[in-house]
Amino acid sequence: MEMTPREYQQYVQQMAKKSPIIKDTLLAFVIGGAICVLGQLIQNGWAAAGLGKQAAGTATSCSLVFLSALLTGLNLYNKIARYGGAGTLVPITGFANAVVSPAIDFKSEGFITGMAAKMFLVAGPVIVFGTIASVLYGIAIMLFDLA
């Protein structure tokens, strides 16, 4: 069967599954919001345990990273991400998942050439560009005396 490129594009559009954008957006909002509520509860718990506001915030970040890594290792984070989509990627838990997942996937290649080398495959660019952005921001603050 001969098709022109335009006919082929029309055919593909007819056959493609329509994306449920409203449902996906709502699920991302609910799951991402639930992660944030969990983070707030953890922070309140650390504050109730006697930590100051800044220390409780740091402990909360560490707790969320630990929980995300644990859930990724137990293959539960990916199940949550199937429903929550971007809601699981945006918080700090998504970053932890992006570091732990490749480490688990490549552990069979060895500790150095597998886990250690591939661990930052996804998260590496985020770290690099985040570091560069923070340095540039610091220079701008220093030059314009905004501090």
C-alpha positions in Angstrom: 0.0 0.0 0.0 1.5 3.3 -1.1 0.9 6.4 1.1 2.1 9.9 0.9 3.8 11.3 4.0 0.7 13.4 4.7 -1.6 10.4 4.4 0.7 8.5 6.7 0.6 11.3 9.3 -3.2 11.3 9.2 -3.2 7.5 9.6 -0.9 7.7 12.6 -3.0 10.4 14.2 -6.1 8.2 13.8 -4.4 5.2 15.3 -2.6 6.9 18.2 -4.1 6.6 21.6 -5.5 9.9 22.9 -3.6 11.1 25.9 -5.9 11.6 29.0 -4.2 14.9 29.9 -6.8 16.0 32.4 -6.7 12.7 34.3 -2.8 12.7 34.1 -2.7 16.3 35.4 -5.0 15.6 38.3 -3.1 12.4 39.3 0.2 14.3 39.2 -1.3 17.0 41.3 -2.7 14.6 43.9 0.4 12.3 44.1 2.8 15.3 44.1 0.7 17.0 46.8 0.6 13.8 48.8 4.4 13.7 48.8 4.5 17.3 49.9 2.0 16.7 52.7 4.1 13.7 53.8 7.1 16.0 53.8 5.3 18.5 55.9 4.3 15.8 58.4 7.8 14.6 58.6 9.1 18.1 59.1 6.5 18.7 61.9 7.7 15.4 63.5 11.3 16.5 63.4 10.3 19.9 64.9 8.3 18.2 67.6 11.4 16.1 68.4 13.2 19.3 69.2 15.0 20.3 66.0 15.1 23.9 65.0 13.3 25.0 61.8 16.4 24.8 59.6 17.6 21.5 61.1 14.1 20.1 60.8 14.1 21.1 57.1 17.4 19.4 56.5 16.3 16.2 58.4 13.1 16.2 56.3 15.0 16.3 53.0 17.2 13.5 54.2 14.2 11.5 55.3 12.4 12.0 52.0 15.5 11.0 50.0 15.9 7.9 52.2 12.2 6.9 51.8 12.4 7.4 48.1 15.5 5.3 47.8 13.9 2.6 49.9 10.7 2.6 47.9 12.8 2.5 44.7 14.7 -0.5 46.0 11.5 -2.3 46.8 10.1 -1.4 43.3 7.2 0.5 44.9 8.2 4.0 43.8 7.9 3.1 40.1 4.4 1.7 40.8 3.4 5.0 42.4 5.1 6.9 39.5 2.9 5.0 37.0 -0.1 6.8 38.4 1.5 10.0 39.6 3.7 10.8 36.6 5.3 14.2 37.0 4.0 14.5 40.5 6.6 11.9 41.6 9.4 13.5 39.5 9.3 17.0 40.7 9.8 16.8 44.4 13.2 15.8 45.9 11.9 12.2 46.0 12.1 12.1 42.2 15.7 13.1 42.3 16.5 10.3 44.7 14.7 7.9 42.5 16.7 9.1 39.4 19.9 8.3 41.3 18.9 5.0 42.8 17.1 3.4 39.7 20.2 3.3 37.4 22.3 2.1 40.3 19.9 -0.9 40.7 19.6 -1.5 37.0 23.4 -1.6 36.4 24.5 -3.4 39.6 25.1 -6.6 37.6 27.9 -4.8 35.7 29.9 -4.5 38.9 30.3 -1.9 41.7 32.6 0.5 39.9 31.7 0.1 36.2 28.1 -0.6 36.9 26.6 1.1 39.9 29.1 3.9 40.5 29.5 4.8 36.8 25.8 4.7 35.9 24.3 6.0 39.1 24.3 9.6 37.9 23.3 8.9 34.3 20.0 10.7 34.7 20.7 12.9 37.8 24.2 14.0 36.6 23.1 16.7 34.2 20.8 18.1 36.9 23.6 18.3 39.4 26.0 19.9 36.9 23.5 22.5 35.6 22.2 23.1 39.2 25.8 23.7 40.4 26.5 26.1 37.4 23.3 28.0 38.0 24.0 28.4 41.7 27.6 29.7 41.0 26.2 32.2 38.4 23.6 33.2 40.9 26.2 33.7 43.6 28.4 35.8 41.2 25.4 37.9 40.3 24.6 38.5 44.0 28.2 39.4 44.7 28.5 41.8 41.7 25.2 43.6 42.3 25.6 43.5 46.1 22.1 42.0 46.6 23.0 40.2 49.8 
